[in-house]
Amino acid sequence: MLKGKNFLLGITGSIAAYKAAILVRLLVKEGSNVKVIMTPKAKEFITPLTMATLSKNPILVDFYNPENGDWNSHVDLGIWADAYIIAPASANTLGKMANAIADNLLVTTYLSARCPVFIAPAMDMDMYAHPANLKNIQILKSFGNIFIEPAEGELASGLVGKGRMEEPENIVNFIKNYFSKKKSLEGKIILVTAGPTYEKIDTVRFIGNYSSGKMGYAIANEAASRGAEVILISGPSNEKIPNSPNIKLHKVESAGEMYDAVMRHYPECDVAIFAAAVSDFTPETTSSEKIKRKSDSLEIKLIPTRDIAYEAGKLKRPDQLNIGFALESENEIFNAQEKLKKKNFDFIVLNSLKDSGAGFNTDTNKITIFDNKLQKTEFNLKSKTLVAKDIIDKLEEILK
């Protein structure tokens, strides 16, 4: 299962660094290619010579080789890897990763990685349980990183508790299970809309909203990870462009452009997920020049945009599923249920502006799902990455 896979192994300053040698040996035995990145402190616990011998690759510690000036590109490393394993991961490195403190090659490569990241913490029990460390772990989980939980047992301090880095054999099995997962959505084409739309007023001004696109991009990534071919139609967003061959990104700006893109691709999809915050109105006329201030008021006549989800709902075939979103600030349940029926959705995802941490431009969301029989499923506040998993789980439940 791991034959031919490219793995980066990040080793931090921890007494558990000796286990990294066994981990490299096991990965190489599986037929994997392994490159090792060590922090300067990690060299105090295990020698680069040992890791170079086992991995059959030079060890990377610094940004460049001071002897010949060769540059160790964190970008190229992040692109090369099928997965980045950080084991052992110290509290210090977890804090740096969570807060983008890129003062060494290991963390800089983490920030550039486009692959799954597996983290195996190792530290004393009190350090592991400290609120600051647990907060960093939650932040990293919210980014989609995959934690391999530490085991309980005798620690280097002599205390007994949680904090031991998981055994290398178990880490390899964990990773093998990850890569051997059945692609449950393989063969499905899923269209996802994401982000806001910008409705042009003149050459420098527009009408828009605060949507970041985080939810739609998380859904696209989750669907692609399960084998679906994803057509991601995105309004203006600063979200990282997905690096999955399963995702085809189409960038648009206005509601009209998003409508055209959806109508072009809708007939070929099995599922459409309308997560974009599309403007309901657009200026009737736009100026090709910047509008100058000539008085104390300016009137802009707005006309309705075409309702993309509604129009798609009218075209929906019996073998297609449509999923909608409702961001509400009052009469949330009633409005969501009315939208569900009007737009011919198979289920709708409701989130309320009254819930702290939910809505636009946040890394978290709190949702309630209503199916077309008005059955309700409520979820707690969690990262949008995990919310995307809940939404795709619901989709798979219906598909089955």
C-alpha positions, 0 to 999 in steps of 0.5 A: 500500500505504501510502495512508491509513496513519498514521505517527509519525516520531520523530527523534533527535539525529543527523547522519542527521536530514537523511535524515528529511526525505526519509523524510517526503517519500516517505511523504507521496508514498505517500499516508500521513499523517505526524506528526513527533515530535522530541527537543530535540537533534534540532532542532539537526540539522534545523529543525522548520519543514522537517519541518512543511512536508514533513509538513503537520502541526505538529511535536511536541517538548514535552509541551505548547505553552507558549504556549496550554497545548495538551497533546500526548497521547502516549496519543492519538498511540500510538492514532492511529498505524498504525506508529511509525518512529524514524529516526534512532535514536541510541544515547542514545534506544535506551538510554532506550527499552530502560529506559523512561526517559520524559523526552521526548515521543518515548520517552513516546509509544513506551511508549504505542504499540500499533502496530508500531515500526520502529527505524532506528539511526544512530551511529558504528561503535564506538558501535553495536558497544559491548556496552551498545548491542547489549544495548539492541538485543536488549532492544528486539527482545525487546519485538517492535520491528522493526529496520531494520539500519544500513548499512556505509559512511563515517561522520560520524567519517571511519571506515568501518563499520556505523552509517549509517542505512539510506537513506529509500527502503529504509526505505519499501520495508521498511515497504511489504513489512511491510504487504503481507505475505500474511495467511497465517492469514486465515479461521482461528479460533484459540483461545488460553489464557493465564496462570494460574488462581486457585483460591479458598480464602477471600475473600483467599487462593487457590492459584495459580502463577507464570505471567505469561501472557506466552507465551500473549499473544505467541502470540495477538498473532503469530496475529492479525498473520497474519490469524487471528481469535483468541479469547484466554481469559486467567487473571489476568495483568498483560500489556497488553491486546492492541489488535488487532481480531482478538483477542477477550479473555475474562478468567477466574479459576479453572480451572472458569471457563476450562473453561467458556469453552473448551468454549463457544468450542472448537466454532467454532475451527480451532486451539486452543493450550493455553498456560495454566498451569491449576491441577490441583487446587482446594479442595473448599470455599471460605469466604465470609469470611476464614479466621481463624487459630485453631490452628497448622495448617490443612487444606485438602482439594483435589480435581482440576480438569477437564483442559481440554486432555484434554476438548477432545482428546476432542471434536476434529474431524478438521479441528481442530488442538490444540497443548499445552504441557509445563513439566517439571522431570524426565523432560522428554521422556518426560512431554511425549510421554506428554502429547502422546498422552494429550491428542490434541495435534498437537504439544506445546511442551516447556520445562524448568525446568532451563533458565535463562531459560525457564518462568514470568514471564520474557521469554525461553523455550527450547523443544523441539517434538514433533509427533504422530509424535514428531519433535523440533525444538529451538530456542535461548533467545530472547524469547517474542515470537520463540518465538511466531513459531516456534510459529505457523510450526510451525502453518502448516507443519502447516496446509499 
